[in-house]
Structures are given as structure tokens and as C-alpha cells.
Amino acid sequence: MPRQFDEGLNELKRRLLTMGAIAEEMVHGIIATLVDRDVHLLEKIETSELELDRFQKEIDDETVRLISVYTPVAKDLRLLLMTARLNAELERIGDQTFNILKVFVTLLEQGPLDPLLDLPRMAGIVEEMVHRALNAFVDGSEREAMKVIAMDDRVDNLNDEIFNELVARMHADPACVSRALGLILVARAFERIADHAVNIAEDTVYAARGQDIRHPEADEPAP
């Protein structure tokens, strides 16, 4: 491949790392907002979401250009396809974080957020998953990627526990229905962010071993 292709690919990687740092900072910020009620972070999170949208378009456009101009094959093509997929996952993490922000603003208008149940614990695990998934992708570490995938069950279990507890509270106290529904939406958004972290980890495994592990049952022979 010509030098211009390598330069374009390196620039794509740089933009992707910047985008990943923004997404990770958004997740950290929304947790601080949720737990500490630091409303000063809300405006920054909203601005960051717009930055992610801009980066997504730039990265998509450049990826298409590199494929169209240089028609890469094998490893180079696979890397470009992984870049496009990671780009989409990061933008969706930003979307889900922004969804939490919108619910949080409504909850603030309704009164105190306590108790948050296991929501801070769940959010902390999700933040760690995003951080480790991005590091695994940058380092090409299949081992770290598999650890991220294994963490997803903990998030799913906490989401179920939070949902069941909030439903029970709504039955016991109809006055808290609106606030409880808001917390359910927040938990669900964190669960989806965890799913996007898992997708990044699965893409890392694919890049490392050339094997798609998303649907292992699809590789099994038909009965």
C-alpha cells in the first residue's frame, strides 16, 4: 500500500482514539452527575455528544474514501471495517449517555434521587467495561477483551435486580411511579452501554484471531 494510505489509516486511528476518550469521559461524567448531583457536568456531556456525532461522520467519510481510492484487501480491509464498527459503537455509547442525561434532568425536577439502589455499582462496572474494552482494542489484547465480555453477566444481573426492586416499590407506593420509571430507564441505558462495550471487545477478538464469536451457535452444524 502507498504511503498516503498508511498516513490516512494512522489519522483514522488517531481520531478513533480521541473519540474513545470522549465517550469514556462522558460515561464517567454521567456517573458523577448521578451520584454526586454535579449538574455542572450536564452541559459538558451534551457538548461531548455533539463532538461524537461530528467524529462519527468524519471517520465514516474517511473510511469510505480509503476503501474507494486504495481498494485494500486482507488485513488492511479488515482493519478499516473494524474501524467503522468501533466508530458506530462509540457513537451509540454517546447516545445512551445522553439519554441518561435527559432522564436525570427530569428526575432532578421531581425531587431527590435517593435511594439509587445498586445503580452506582452497576454504573461503575459499566464504566470499567468501556475503559477496558477500548484498551483491549488499542492493545489488540484478546485476553482483556474476553474479560470485558465476561463482565456483562454482572451488569445484566444488576439490571434485573434493580428492575424488580423498583417494580415492587411502585406497587407499594404509587406516588413514586414516575421517579422509579426514570431510574429503570437509567439502568436500561447503562445496560446498553455495557452491550456496546461487549461489541467492541468482540470486534477486538475478531481482529486478533479472525473469528466472529458473536453468535457461536451459528457455527454449529445443523441437526
Secondary structure, 3 states (H helix, E strand, C coil): CCHHHHHHHHHHHHHHHHHHHHHHHHHHHHHHHHHHCCCHHHHHHHHHHHHHHHHHHHHHHHHHHHHHHHCCCHHHHHHHHHHHHHHHHHHHHHHHHHHHHHHHHHHHHHCCCCCCCCHHHHHHHHHHHHHHHHHHHHHCCHHHHHHHHHHHHHHHHHHHHHHHHHHHHHHHCHHHHHHHHHHHHHHHHHHHHHHHHHHHHHHHHHHHHCCCCCCHHHHCCCC
